[in-house]
């Protein structure tokens, strides 16, 4: 019954399987690329705030940190700084 039939060689099967894996991987990567483009980049969407207040006095440090964290306005910051200098 199967004596006249020839099977597929292992080399052919390997080539077909590799081609299938590449095709499926390409489809998944193209669909996944659209998903990744919609995710915002956290490094560019947020500003980093670095504070170096090591040499300032305690009241001035508090004032600087409040200004950097947007807890006080520029005017309040400048008024507070002039009060500290008196």
Protein Blocks (a to p, Z undefined) as FASTA:
>chain_A
ZZmpccddfklmmmmmmmmmmmmmmmmmmmmmmmmmmpccfklmpccddddfklpcfklm
mmmmmmmnopacfklmmmmmmmmmZZ
